[in-house]
């Protein structure tokens, strides 16, 4: 694998310009979620909590037995 020092500065600059890495990134803004999307995300949160409880219970039940 080539090291960065193996390339000439002109090649690196050309790659940076070609890939547009020297341009600023687009601004990231918050977006409003629809009610349906909010319900889905709350459902996922509840699912994660329930699954965590199930896994902890199964681990404790298996460790005690």
N, C-alpha and C positions, 0 to 999 in steps of 0.2 A: 504494500500500500504506500502511495506517495505521501510525503509530508508536505505541509504547507510551504516550507522553505524550498521545496523542489520546484515550485512554480515561480515564474517571473511576475513582477508587480503588474505589468501590463495585462497579463492573462487573468490575473485575479480581478483587476479593475473592470475588464471586459465582462467577466462573469457577473460581477456585482451589477453592472449596468444592464446587462442582458436579462437578468432575473428580476430586475427592479428592486433589489434589496436596499438601495440607497434612498428610495422614496418612503415618506412617512406612511405608517399603517393607517387604515381607515379607522375613524373614531367608532368605538363600541358604545352603543346606547342600550339602556334597559328597554324592554318591550312589555307591554301590558298583556297578560295572559287572559284568555277568555275564561268564562266560568267553567266550561267543560274541562279545559286544561288544568285549572286549579283543582278541580275535583279529582282528576287523574293523579296529579302530583301528591295530593293529600292521601289518596288511596295507596300510592306507592310507599309513602312514609309509614302508614299504618301497617302495611304488609311487611316492611322491613322490621318494625318493632315486634310484630307477632312472630315472625320467623326467628328473630333473635331470642325471644322468650322460649320458643320451642326448642331451639338448639341448646340453650343453657339448661333447660329442664331435662332434656335427653342426656346431656353430658353429666349432670348431677345425678340423675337416676341411674345411669350406667356406671358411674364411679362408685356409687353406694352399694351396688348389687354385686 
